């Protein structure tokens, strides 16, 4: 993990999250590291839909699939779609129902603010 400061404030995590409270800071740190290392851009396509442009390396896709699968298992309201439109691009679409737009807002903020601190 990098020596950059990692914020572990999980106050935006919804009550529906089933990840044990003690594990939440570790998951947030994983997401922060993922965002810092792989996100190349972010587009808010709608209130309920965020698209992240990722580094296109194969190991990035593997990491994204692992991390999003684990996140879906504890926060089932997330829908994650990973696509490779061509050999040089990789996207991660994140969707939430209207009741969880605030969670997507916080995720988008983390993805862009951590990326900027690289």
N, C-alpha and C positions, 0 to 999 in steps of 0.2 A: 504494500500500500504506500502511496506517496506521503511525503511529509507535509503536504498542504493540509490546512485545517479542514476537517470534515464536520459539518453540522449534523448533529444527531437528534434535533428537535423533531419529535414525532407527534406533536400536538395536532397535526392535521390528519393523522391516521384515523379512519372512521371506526366506530364501534363495531362494525360488522367484520372487521379484520380478525381472523382467528390465529394469526401468528402470535406466539407467546410474547408478552410485553418485554421480557428480558432479551429476546432475539431481535426486536425491532431496530435498535441502534445498529446492529450488525448488518441487517438488510439495507438500511438507509445508507450505510457506508459503502456497501456493495454497489448500490445504485449510483451513488456519487462518483465512485471510481469508474464505473461503466460510462457514465455521462462524460466525465472528464477525459477519458481515454478514447472514446469512440464517436461521440456525437459531433457531427460536422455542421448541422443546421437543424432548425425546428420550424414547423409551420402549423399554425392553429387553423385547421380546416373548418372547424365549427366549434361551438361551445363544448361539444361532447367528443371531439375528435382531434387528436394531436398526431402529427407525423414527424418523426425524427429521421434525419438523414444520418446514416452511420458510415464509419470507415468500412470499406467493402472487403476487408480481409476475412478469410474463411473462419479463423478463430473468433472473430467478432460475432459472426452469425451463430456459432456454437454457444458462445457465452450468452448472447441475447436469448436464444431459445431456452437455455437452462434457467436463466434468471427470470424470464417471463413465465415459464412453466411453474416455478416455485412460487412466484407472486400470485399467479392465478389460483393456486391451491389454497391460499389463505385469504385472498381478497377476490372472491369469485365474480364480483361485479365488473372487473376489468376484462376487456377483450383485447388481446394482443395479436397482431398480424405482422409477420416478417416476410418481406418480399425482396427479391433480387431482380429488378426490372432489366438489368443487363450486367455484364461481368464487372463493371466498374461502379456499381451503385447497390446500396442496401438500405432498405427503409424499415422502420418499426412504426406501425400504426397502433395507437393506443386509443381505445374508445371506452366510454363509461355511460351508464344511463343518466338521465337528467338529475336524479337525486344525488349523484356523486360528482357533479361538475366541479365542486370546490376541491375535491381530491385531484382531479385532472389539472386544475389551475395550479395547485401546489407542486405537482409532478413537473409540469411545464416550467414553472419558475426554477425548480431545482435543476432541471436539465440545462437550462440556459445560463443560470448564474454560476453553476459549477464549471460549465464549459468555458465561460469567460475568464475564470480564475486560472486557467491552465498556464 
